[in-house]
């Protein structure tokens, strides 16, 4: 009797028929198997391309925030900011370092990265446009053990500035004043374009006598020198001044009076002579009219009237 031995191709055909018959008998199971295969493939893709993303707590806005520990941008450090001003001594775009020669001496090495905002005269830019020697102001923060720049402001346009003080000397077109803020001598050039004003009217530069109190509008040139655009003489030695305002302090022992002047909202200290009669109703808060004379060192009351 002759035996039958199936070939390999016949066996594969037979197995395929069995799979087709099983699928026809239980289609739900087949769908489940297909879904499982797809899930495994998707999981493999995620494992091969990991992405670390979280959403904000706001349910209305699900903005993704990159928190990848290597490539993600860390949040800004917490703490207060400190403003430092100076000149750009060096900028390193490879190591993200900015060296600033600060105005009061010394150099600061400041780090920056993609969290840092750069501005030139108020317009946002990039660190590539910053040049050595430019005037810079930096909002700094402490980030671990290094100084970090939050905002970098480059100033290239010199706008008008102001100062006030007392004239010390005026010679050969150079005026020296004792600045009210720093109490240090500051010099200004007076040229043909400088306007000198006194009591609201134009005056000559000869009116800038030593001892005069002035206010200056100037163009910054160097840290201690500039060209004065306008000089207002507030008081000259021997000039009579009248103050109208509220008394903020009365010192009878030292015979001093402080008045908040309504004209310019400034407070002036006025000396009272020893033989001068002081009104009996003069108290803190009184509205007064004081006629005084500026003697180059201060104001001396000539008469005091309480309203």
Secondary structure, 3 states (H helix, E strand, C coil): CCCCCCCHHHHHHHHHHHHHHHHHHCHHHHHHHHHHHHHHHHHHHHHHCCCCEEECCCCCCCCEEECCCCCCCCCCCCCCCEEEEEEEEEEECCCCEEEEEECCCCEEEEECCCCCEEEECCEEECHHHCCCCCEEEEEEEEECCEEEEEEEEEECCCCEEEEEEEEEEEECCEEEEEECCCCCEEEEECCCCCEEEECCEECCHHHCCCCCEEEEEEEEEECCEEEEEEEEEEECCCCEEEEEEEEEEEECCCCEEEEEECCCCCEEEEECCCCCCCCCCCCCCCEEEEEEEECCCCEEEEEEEEC
